[in-house]
Every structure is written in C-alpha cells, then in structure tokens.
Amino acid sequence: MSLRERFNGNGNGNGNGTATANAASAANGETSRPSWGLKTSRGAGEGLSAAEQECKQKLFRKLVKVLDLSLLGSLDEREARVQIQQVCESLMSEEALPFNAGVRQRIVSELQDEVLGLGPLEALLADKSVSDILVNGTAPIFVERSGKLEQTVLRFDSDRHLMTIIDRIVSGVGRRIDESSPMVDARLKDGSRVNAVIPPLAIDGPMLSIRRFAVERLTAENLVEIGTLTPQVAQLLEMVVKARLNVLVSGGTGAGKTTLLNILSGFIPHRERIVTIEDSAELQLQQPHIVRLETRPPNIEGRGEVTQRDLVRNSLRMRPDRIIVGEVRGSEAFDMLQAMNTGHDGSLTTIHANTPRDALTRIESMVAMSGFQLPAKALRSQIASAIDVVLQVERQEDGKRRLVSVQEINGQEGDIITMSEIFRFEREGIDEEGRVIGQFMATGVVPGFYDYLQRRGMAPGLEVFQIGGGQRPWN
C-alpha cells in the first residue's frame, strides 16, 4: 500500500486478539447469519455460504465440548491454533463434510478466530487498508478506507456474541463494561483505540468503534512525499519543536491529530526525558527516555479513578523535559497551561476544534471546568503566553486529512488573543474524481518567533514566508 493510502486512511496495522474462547454463543445454540466474509474488491476473504456457515456452527458447538478451553489459554497462540486445527480436521472427517479443501480451511480459520481472537473482526484487523471498524449491534459492520465509509457483509451472530468480544477486549486492559458502567475506552494489543457503548445507553444493541493503529510510523518526509506538507513547512515545524515552542494541534474527530502529534514528537531530541499522558495509550515515540502514563477509570465501587489532571500534576514532579498530552478534554487544561507557563516549554497536545480560534475558546471552557473562577482577561493572558503555535488539521470530503492552517499566537490586545496565520491551504475546487484541489502556501506574515529561531541558529530563509512561498499543488 502506498504512503498516500496509509496516511489518508489514518494509519493501520495488523491486529491480534488476545482473549480466550467465546463458548457462550455456540453453547446456547445460537445460529449464525450467513456470510461473515468480506465480499468487496479489497476484502479479506470470500466468506462462507449459508450451508457452510451452518456446518461451521455445528462444528463450533462440538469443538467447545471437546477442547479444554482453560488449557488453551495457557498456550501461546501458535500452539493453540495448531490444536484447534487438529481437532477441527478430525471432526470434519467424522462428519464427512462435502466441502473442498479451500472451504475446509476457511472454516478452520474462522473457528480459530472465534476461539482465540475477535471473531468476525479478525478479517478486518488483518486488512491493512481499513482505518476504522464500526460495529452497530448485529447490523452489517462498516469500515473506513481512505477516509470513506464502506459497508461489509460481516456481522455478529447476536448481541450476546458481540458482548463476549467486547468483554474480551476491555478485560484485556483491566477495564470493565456492564449496566452500571455502560461506556468504556480501551485498546487492542496492537494499540488500536477501542470505544464501546452497551444498553441501556445504546438502544439498538452494543456498539463498538475501533480506530486502527499505525504499525509503520509516518514521518515528516512521508507527508512531504504524499503532498500533505511542503518541504519548507516540514522544516519549519521541525525547528518549532526543537526550539521548544509549545504546540497545540487542533482538528475534528478523525482529522489526523494523533498522526501529526506523533510526527512532531519525532523531532524531539533523543537526549530529553519525555512524559506522555493519555486516556488510551496511542503515541508511538521512538526516543529512548519515555515515561508513558495512562488514566484509570473508577472501580466497581466508584473509587480509584485517576484522571488526566491527576497525571499532569504528577508529571511535574517527574523531572520532564517535555510533557505530551494525547488530548486535552477537561479540567487538565488548566494544569497544562500552568506547566507551559512555568518552565515546561516544548509541550505538545491536541484538542477537538474546528478552527484555531475555536480551539482557544474550548480551552477557556475547559479551564472553567477545573473550578478556577479566573477573570476572562487573566485566563486569556495565560493562554496567550502558554501556547505559541496552533496547527489545524481537517478531514475533507474526499476523505483526505490535510494540514490546513499554521497560526502563531502573538499575544493579547485588551480581552482578545491575537493570532497570525503563517501558512494556509488555499482551496481551489474539486476535480472530476471528487478530489479537493488546492495549494499550501505562505500568507506573507513573518512569525514573531522567527528571531527566536534565528538566535538558536535554526531559522529558515525569509523567502519561505513570502506570499506564495513554499507553494505546491495539492490534489
């Protein structure tokens, strides 16, 4: 798959299930809907016919009775798969099934996924072109490829079947989901982000959303190669990070904020100590001195919760050179601003917002959530002095993620935070294939931090900031 497909699909990789068998559905005799295979031109298999699926379910019920599932849990995956294959082949010989070798192998493979993996999700997790997997109860599963949704023929047997898979995922990271706690964020073994919502909050049955994890980590050079950045802008962003300016990445859901944050983090020198704080660990830092912190939800008694704010506060006592918050979404915004303003420069974080200006407004709202009743002027002064650069990313209608604006926070005039746009994506239209056409170009504004970079011997030439500077067609 090309670099362009990888980035515009928001990253992907191979996922492997880690939990034990789903015996409940089969043991209760629940029948399966036909065709679990992915019948698309880029799919992950041809699927089984209704008759083949029925035979598979019969074999599954026998397999559960024959195998010692607790013993399988103590084996590594390869050994367990070999044992399941041997038992399945023996059972199929006893049944004298009228299937060819190809169908038999597909049946065995699906049974292995049911017992050891994530059932019908396994084929999708093995498909590198899939960036998101969206399960809506027992309805057909949707996937996202290259920024666009597609419906597959894969689906779960029943709500119980889906609940078993959800339990398998969340229990693997020490979390729980039930009627008293019907929402959960978790991750797969490969780092893919998982969100699950179950009844009574989900009216039509359990819902599962998986954001795939990028196994092959993108770099700034990759983004230049696929046309997401110009070489000049990539060079400037590298200088911004190395000069320890505080950067806020803003964008909507699925716009590529984490991908860009990962790329920016790659510019941090390897001699620095980095503390990362996330709700669900996703960042892929390559530096040797990294401390990764992750929040913890409350236990069944409602105790033991550790929030991002708790972790940000604690990180200040860990002698960090850099603090990276995966996403600011609540009262931790106040502590993050304090850290940026008290010597912990070079911090990076992301926020959900549609424009750079909206991002600053959201930070104001989040600080208010912390319980600090600061005057608006004083709070905006804190924001203006803490954040240096805002990067706006966007997923546009052609499915591609783009960096659409680079803005500097200049300071404050009265009650207003002043900002200057340094680079922007100039949209020109849409071609015959529905792709957005435009150019990423300079606005003619020389940033205030230019002298700061120059004093550190790393400023680019002034021609980069001339109107049209760094211009490059983008389609």
Stockholm file with secondary structure:
# STOCKHOLM 1.0

chainA/1-475         MSLRERFNGNGNGNGNGTATANAASAANGETSRPSWGLKTSRGAGEGLSAAEQECKQKLFRKLVKVLDLSLLGSLDEREARVQIQQVCESLMSEEALPFNAGVRQRIVSELQDEVLGLGPLEALLADKSVSDILVNGTAPIFVERSGKLEQTVLRFDSDRHLMTIIDRIVSGVGRRIDESSPMVDARLKDGSRVNAVIPPLAIDGPMLSIRRFAVERLTAENLVEIGTLTPQVAQLLEMVVKARLNVLVSGGTGAGKTTLLNILSGFIPHRERIVTIEDSAELQLQQPHIVRLETRPPNIEGRGEVTQRDLVRNSLRMRPDRIIVGEVRGSEAFDMLQAMNTGHDGSLTTIHANTPRDALTRIESMVAMSGFQLPAKALRSQIASAIDVVLQVERQEDGKRRLVSVQEINGQEGDIITMSEIFRFEREGIDEEGRVIGQFMATGVVPGFYDYLQRRGMAPGLEVFQIGGGQRPWN
#=GR chainA/1-475 SS CCHHHHHHTTCCCCCCCCSCCCHHHHHTTCCCCSCCSCCSTTCSCCCCCHHHHHHHHHHHHHHHHHSCHHHHTTSCHHHHHHHHHHHHHHHHHHHTCCCCHHHHHHHHHHHHHHHHSCTTHHHHHTCTTCCEEEEETTSCCEEEETTEEEECSCCCSCHHHHHHHHHHHHHTTTCCCBTTBCEEEEECTTCCEEEEECTTTSTTSCEEEEECCCSSCCCHHHHHHTTSSCHHHHHHHHHHHHTTCCEEEEECTTSSHHHHHHHHHTTSCTTSCEEEEESSCCCCCCCSSEEEEECBCCCTTSCCCBCHHHHHHHHTTSCCSEEEESCCCSTHHHHHHHHHHTTCCSCEEEEECSSHHHHHHHHHHHHHHTTCCCCHHHHHHHHHHHCCEEEEEEECTTSCEEEEEEEEEEEEETTEEEEEEEEEEEEEEECTTSCEEEEEEECSCCCTTHHHHHHTTCCCCGGGGSTTTTCCEEC
#=GC SS_cons         CCHHHHHHTTCCCCCCCCSCCCHHHHHTTCCCCSCCSCCSTTCSCCCCCHHHHHHHHHHHHHHHHHSCHHHHTTSCHHHHHHHHHHHHHHHHHHHTCCCCHHHHHHHHHHHHHHHHSCTTHHHHHTCTTCCEEEEETTSCCEEEETTEEEECSCCCSCHHHHHHHHHHHHHTTTCCCBTTBCEEEEECTTCCEEEEECTTTSTTSCEEEEECCCSSCCCHHHHHHTTSSCHHHHHHHHHHHHTTCCEEEEECTTSSHHHHHHHHHTTSCTTSCEEEEESSCCCCCCCSSEEEEECBCCCTTSCCCBCHHHHHHHHTTSCCSEEEESCCCSTHHHHHHHHHHTTCCSCEEEEECSSHHHHHHHHHHHHHHTTCCCCHHHHHHHHHHHCCEEEEEEECTTSCEEEEEEEEEEEEETTEEEEEEEEEEEEEEECTTSCEEEEEEECSCCCTTHHHHHHTTCCCCGGGGSTTTTCCEEC
//
